[in-house]
Amino acid sequence: MAHTLSALLLGGLSTLAMAETPAETPDVFFISPADGATVTSPVTVQFGLTGMGVAPAGVERPGTGHHHLLIDAKSLPPAGQPIPADEHHKHFGGGQTQVSLELPPGEHTLQLLVGDQNHVPLEPSVVSEKISITVE
């Protein structure tokens, strides 16, 4: 949890410093909701990222990327190709780290994938565990 708090507190120039000298292997994860959570719509989804910085799409800066949220996706997008933009693949190219998401009632899976300035998954991939939530 300490790395999560540190990542949330870092900003501005600290993010640039992290991008130049990553202190750890990049890790992307959900701050909320928790795996197995029962929630109501709209669902606030918060993204966590350590070991690298966040930069908007179109900005080429070593050690950075931006979030993509996979919703009920059966598999990861192909490596080396841009991540699709559709109901299963949401782009956060502005550098956003959370979203308020309208989801229909039922069970859903969520997964985070970090892409480069061109929306191509990083190599090696920086991908979260897939979590399941239930929307009431």
Summary of the structure (lengths in Angstrom):
residues: 136
radius of gyration: 14.5
end to end distance: 28.1
largest distance: 43.2
contacts: 404
relative contact order: 0.25
helix: 12%
strand: 38%
